[in-house]
């Protein structure tokens, strides 16, 4: 697959969503097993905001994805603010 074809496909945002999910599972499993690492609420708030941005990118590529894009961007903003509110307490 050449680069223009790759960039025109949905593979990049979907692959990024998969990597974000895998990272969350690994971090939460490590925390559960060893007790070390970031707190679960910080992992979820940080990775969920990134996942919402990837969802926004996915919807942005759709001709009829305006509502999904707006919802995903609003969710990303809310999740980023939630994450920032959690940082001073961590």
C-alpha positions in Angstrom: 0.0 0.0 0.0 1.5 3.4 -1.0 1.4 6.4 1.3 -1.4 8.4 -0.5 -3.7 5.3 -0.4 -2.9 4.8 3.3 -3.7 8.4 4.1 -6.9 8.2 2.1 -8.1 5.2 4.1 -9.5 4.9 7.6 -6.7 2.7 8.7 -4.7 5.4 10.6 -7.5 6.6 13.0 -8.7 3.0 13.5 -5.2 1.7 14.2 -4.6 4.6 16.6 -7.8 3.7 18.4 -6.6 0.1 18.7 -3.2 1.2 20.0 -4.9 3.5 22.6 -7.1 0.6 23.8 -4.1 -1.8 24.0 -2.1 0.8 25.9 -5.0 1.2 28.4 -5.3 -2.5 29.0 -1.5 -2.9 29.5 -1.3 0.1 31.9 -4.3 -1.0 33.9 -3.1 -4.6 34.1 0.3 -3.5 35.2 -1.2 -1.3 37.9 -3.4 -4.2 39.1 -0.5 -6.7 39.1 2.3 -4.6 40.6 0.5 -1.7 42.3 2.8 0.7 40.4 2.1 3.1 37.6 -0.5 5.8 37.0 -3.8 5.7 38.9 -6.6 4.1 36.8 -8.7 7.3 36.7 -5.7 9.1 35.2 -5.2 6.4 32.6 -8.8 6.4 31.6 -9.2 10.2 31.5 -6.0 10.6 29.5 -6.5 7.8 27.0 -10.2 8.5 26.5 -9.5 12.0 25.4 -7.1 10.7 22.8 -9.6 8.1 21.7 -12.2 10.8 21.3 -9.8 12.8 19.1 -9.2 9.8 16.9 -13.0 9.3 16.7 -13.3 12.9 15.6 -10.7 12.3 12.9 -12.6 9.2 11.7 -15.9 11.2 11.6 -14.2 14.1 9.9 -13.4 11.9 6.9 -17.1 11.0 6.4 -19.3 13.2 4.2 -22.2 12.7 6.6 -20.1 12.7 9.8 -20.7 16.3 11.0 -22.8 15.3 14.0 -20.3 12.6 15.0 -17.4 14.9 14.5 -19.0 17.6 16.8 -19.9 15.0 19.4 -16.4 13.5 19.4 -14.7 16.9 19.6 -17.0 17.9 22.5 -16.2 14.6 24.3 -12.5 15.2 23.7 -12.7 18.6 25.3 -14.7 17.4 28.2 -12.3 14.5 28.8 -9.3 16.7 28.6 -10.8 19.1 31.2 -11.7 16.1 33.4 -8.1 14.9 33.1 -6.7 18.3 34.0 -9.0 18.5 37.0 -7.7 15.2 38.2 -3.9 16.0 37.9 -3.6 18.2 41.0 -5.0 15.4 43.1 -2.8 12.7 41.7 
